[in-house]
Amino acid sequence: PGLIYQIDESAIVTVRSQVNGFLYLIYVHADGTATLLFPNEHEPENRVTKGGSYTIPGPEAGFRLAVSPPTGTGLVKACARQEKLIDQCRWSGKRGRTSGAR
């Protein structure tokens, strides 16, 4: 069972890393398109340590993950890799937003 969010609510993602490496959060929209949520221009540092717990966005992040239309069933995927996959992160016009995160 997933979480159900209302329009303009803020989502917060907490993950625990199983490896030393780099964390990536990807939101898969209801239509199958994907948006990189983290790292981003507000929180570019994505290094994590094994066993560490991380909350995105952090308390001083300067952005929020606000739910916006269109609504539907979406999915947040977290991936921690030992090697850095992305050097320069860019937002896809969705700046800290999700579409009916669930």
C-alpha positions in Angstrom: 0.0 0.0 0.0 1.3 3.4 -1.0 0.8 6.9 0.4 -1.9 9.1 -1.1 -1.2 12.8 -1.4 -3.5 15.7 -2.2 -2.7 18.5 -4.6 -0.2 21.0 -3.2 0.8 18.7 -0.3 4.5 18.2 0.2 6.1 14.8 0.0 9.2 13.8 1.9 11.3 10.8 1.1 13.5 9.0 3.7 15.9 6.3 2.6 18.6 4.2 4.3 21.6 3.4 2.2 22.9 -0.2 1.9 26.2 1.0 0.3 28.8 3.8 0.4 28.1 5.7 -2.8 25.8 8.2 -4.4 22.0 8.4 -4.0 19.5 9.1 -6.8 15.7 9.6 -6.5 13.6 9.3 -9.6 9.9 10.0 -9.8 8.1 7.9 -12.4 4.9 9.8 -13.3 1.5 8.1 -14.0 2.2 8.4 -17.7 5.5 6.6 -17.4 7.8 9.6 -17.8 10.5 10.2 -15.2 11.9 13.2 -13.4 15.2 13.2 -11.4 14.3 14.5 -8.0 17.7 14.2 -6.3 20.4 15.3 -6.7 19.3 18.7 -7.9 20.4 22.3 -8.1 19.3 22.9 -4.5 20.9 19.7 -3.1 23.7 18.7 -5.5 25.6 16.6 -2.9 24.4 13.0 -3.1 27.1 11.1 -1.4 25.8 8.6 1.1 27.3 6.1 3.6 26.3 2.6 4.2 23.7 2.5 7.0 23.1 6.2 6.8 19.5 7.6 6.8 18.7 10.5 4.4 15.6 12.7 4.1 14.9 14.5 0.8 14.3 17.3 0.8 16.5 18.1 3.8 15.3 20.8 6.3 17.5 23.5 4.7 17.1 22.4 1.1 15.4 25.4 -0.3 12.8 23.4 -2.2 9.9 21.1 -1.6 8.3 18.1 -3.5 4.9 19.5 -4.0 2.1 17.4 -5.5 0.6 18.9 -8.6 -1.8 17.8 -11.4 -2.1 15.6 -13.3 -2.9 13.1 -10.6 -2.5 9.4 -10.8 -0.4 6.6 -9.5 3.3 7.4 -9.5 6.4 5.9 -8.0 9.5 7.2 -6.4 12.6 5.0 -7.1 15.7 5.3 -4.9 19.0 4.0 -6.1 22.4 4.2 -4.4 25.3 3.3 -6.5 29.0 3.0 -5.7 29.9 5.1 -8.7 28.6 8.6 -9.6 26.2 8.3 -12.5 25.4 12.0 -13.1 27.9 14.8 -12.8 25.7 17.8 -13.7 22.1 17.5 -12.6 19.3 19.4 -14.4 15.7 19.7 -13.6 13.2 18.8 -16.4 10.9 21.8 -15.8 9.2 20.0 -12.8 11.3 21.9 -10.1 10.6 19.9 -7.0 7.2 18.7 -8.1 5.5 15.4 -8.4 2.3 14.4 -10.2 0.0 12.8 -7.8 2.7 11.0 -5.9 1.5 7.8 -4.3 
